[in-house]
Amino acid sequence: MSKGSWYVIQVTTGSERRFCSLIELLSPPGAVEECFSPRYATQIKKAGEWIDVQKPLLPGYVIVVSDRLDLVIRTLREIPEFTRLLKMGESFVPLAAEERARIEALSNNHTRCIDMSMGVIEHGRVVVQSGPLCGREAMIVSVNRHKNVAFVEFEICGRMVKTKVGLGIVNR
């Protein structure tokens, strides 16, 4: 469990892991406790075979855990590529406790990945039987059974965000 505040940084989509490495590399010692791009696990069909993959939960964003926002800002200035620390109004603010708790509750704290959930559709409703979405069906906005994903909506930095998480529907 990390102790520092969680700040969201916008980066180039598809380069989240590279930016995490860059931020950790360029930060002074003790400035960044952790930098990660939350991910979700799902399965895709390739050449007729189902394979396990991980995809970004928040494409184009990384989370920096730090108690030294001044040093994080200085580190971001050293990166020659696009980075933007998200703010509410005119000030940089960390994720609210409930926003952070939601991500921590869904994801594995060691890998920062939301494991794939499994469920069924009963009478037109999704019932999640196992995985992090179990008991959290209210978060699900829609399901794409063919791509093994559920679209979920939650608040981050005062904004409603719609994103995907892995959900396998075993039968109807």
C-alpha distance (Angstrom), angle and dihedral (degrees) to the residues before:
residue distance angle dihedral
M1 . . .
S2 3.78 . .
K3 3.79 119.8 .
G4 3.80 101.5 -159.7
S5 3.79 128.9 85.4
W6 3.80 118.7 -88.2
Y7 3.81 116.1 -123.9
V8 3.81 124.1 -174.0
I9 3.79 118.9 -135.9
Q10 3.79 124.1 -168.5
V11 3.81 113.3 -137.5
T12 3.79 138.0 165.7
T13 3.82 108.9 -61.1
G14 3.80 111.7 -109.0
S15 3.81 93.3 24.7
E16 3.81 98.8 77.7
R17 3.82 96.7 118.8
R18 3.80 92.7 45.5
F19 3.81 91.0 51.6
C20 3.82 91.0 49.8
S21 3.80 89.8 54.4
L22 3.80 91.2 45.8
I23 3.82 93.6 49.4
E24 3.81 92.0 48.2
L25 3.82 91.1 46.6
L26 3.82 96.4 48.5
S27 3.82 97.4 40.2
P28 3.81 118.2 100.5
P29 3.82 114.1 -111.3
G30 3.81 111.3 -75.3
A31 3.81 94.5 13.4
V32 3.81 96.9 104.0
E33 3.78 121.4 38.1
E34 3.81 92.3 -175.9
C35 3.78 139.8 -14.1
F36 3.79 119.3 -162.6
S37 3.75 145.1 157.1
P38 3.80 108.2 -137.6
R39 3.80 110.9 -127.0
Y40 3.79 139.0 -171.0
A41 3.79 129.5 -142.4
T42 3.78 121.4 -130.0
Q43 3.78 140.2 146.8
I44 3.78 128.5 -109.7
K45 3.77 129.2 -169.4
K46 3.81 113.9 -120.1
A47 3.80 121.5 173.7
G48 3.82 89.7 -14.7
E49 3.83 93.6 -53.7
W50 3.80 127.3 107.6
I51 3.80 111.0 -128.5
D52 3.82 129.6 -174.2
V53 3.81 115.4 -117.6
Q54 3.79 138.2 170.9
K55 3.79 121.4 -138.1
P56 3.82 132.6 -176.5
L57 3.81 114.0 -85.8
L58 3.81 91.0 -156.5
P59 3.81 106.7 26.6
G60 3.79 110.5 -149.5
Y61 3.81 95.8 19.6
V62 3.80 136.8 93.4
I63 3.78 129.9 -174.3
V64 3.79 121.8 -132.4
V65 3.80 118.8 -161.3
S66 3.79 110.1 -152.8
D67 3.78 145.2 135.5
R68 3.82 90.2 -155.3
L69 3.80 106.0 71.0
D70 3.83 90.4 165.0
L71 3.82 90.8 61.3
V72 3.82 92.1 45.1
I73 3.82 90.2 53.3
R74 3.81 90.7 48.6
T75 3.84 90.1 49.7
L76 3.82 91.8 50.7
R77 3.82 89.8 53.2
E78 3.82 89.2 57.9
I79 3.81 92.5 56.9
P80 3.82 108.3 91.8
E81 3.81 93.0 -153.7
F82 3.80 130.7 75.2
T83 3.81 115.0 -67.8
R84 3.79 127.3 153.1
L85 3.77 127.0 -175.9
L86 3.80 107.9 -139.9
K87 3.77 118.1 -121.8
M88 3.77 138.7 -176.1
G89 3.75 110.6 -131.0
E90 3.80 107.8 -34.0
S91 3.80 100.0 -26.8
F92 3.78 136.6 73.2
V93 3.79 108.6 -117.9
P94 3.77 130.9 179.0
L95 3.78 122.8 -120.0
A96 3.79 111.8 -75.7
A97 3.81 116.0 -104.2
E98 3.83 92.5 -107.9
E99 3.83 92.6 49.4
R100 3.79 90.8 50.3
A101 3.82 91.6 45.0
R102 3.82 90.9 53.1
I103 3.82 92.4 54.5
E104 3.82 91.3 44.5
A105 3.82 92.2 48.1
L106 3.80 93.1 51.8
S107 3.79 99.1 40.5
N108 3.77 136.0 63.2
N109 3.82 103.4 -108.1
H110 3.82 92.7 -143.3
T111 3.80 97.3 52.5
R112 3.84 99.9 21.8
C113 3.81 86.8 -134.6
I114 3.80 126.9 130.4
D115 3.80 106.2 -132.1
M116 3.79 119.5 -131.8
S117 3.79 116.1 -90.3
M118 3.80 124.9 -145.7
G119 3.79 126.2 -146.3
V120 3.78 149.6 144.7
I121 3.77 135.6 -124.4
E122 3.81 111.6 -119.1
H123 3.81 120.0 -178.4
G124 3.81 90.8 -18.1
R125 3.82 93.9 -51.3
V126 3.80 127.7 109.1
V127 3.80 112.4 -122.1
V128 3.81 112.4 -169.6
Q129 3.81 110.3 -148.9
S130 3.80 100.7 -178.8
G131 3.78 141.3 6.3
P132 3.80 134.7 47.4
L133 3.83 94.4 -48.2
C134 3.82 91.5 59.0
G135 3.80 106.2 121.8
R136 3.82 90.6 7.8
E137 3.80 98.3 85.6
A138 3.83 89.5 128.5
M139 3.83 88.7 72.2
I140 3.83 90.8 60.9
V141 3.80 113.4 99.3
S142 3.81 97.4 174.9
V143 3.80 142.2 -19.3
N144 3.79 132.6 -131.9
R145 3.82 102.3 -160.1
H146 3.81 93.5 -175.7
K147 3.81 92.9 56.8
N148 3.85 95.0 38.2
V149 3.80 93.7 -123.8
A150 3.77 138.5 123.2
F151 3.78 121.0 -154.4
V152 3.80 109.8 -133.2
E153 3.78 131.6 -176.1
F154 3.79 128.2 -148.8
E155 3.79 139.7 148.3
I156 3.81 123.6 -93.2
C157 3.81 123.0 172.4
G158 3.79 90.7 -10.2
R159 3.81 92.6 -54.8
M160 3.79 128.6 106.6
V161 3.80 108.6 -120.2
K162 3.80 124.7 -163.6
T163 3.79 113.6 -156.5
K164 3.80 142.0 152.2
V165 3.81 131.6 -101.7
G166 3.81 129.4 179.7
L167 3.81 115.7 -89.7
G168 3.77 124.1 164.4
I169 3.79 115.8 -161.0
V170 3.80 106.8 -151.1
N171 3.82 96.4 -170.3
R172 3.77 143.8 -22.5
